[in-house]
């Protein structure tokens, strides 16, 4: 029975470690999308033209 409690404690420590590393990655900007906004401006005219064609 002691081994089960030990494994549960170890799994909690590992889970907390992953949670802390996730929050650290989000805070440091690891998941920021720098590519999409620069590409989106290239296709703005096509999106406007497609919307105008649909309304006609």
Protein Blocks (a to p, Z undefined) as FASTA:
>chain_A
ZZmmmmmmmmmmmmmmmmmmmmmmmmnopmpcfklmmmmmmmmmmmmmmmmmmmZZ
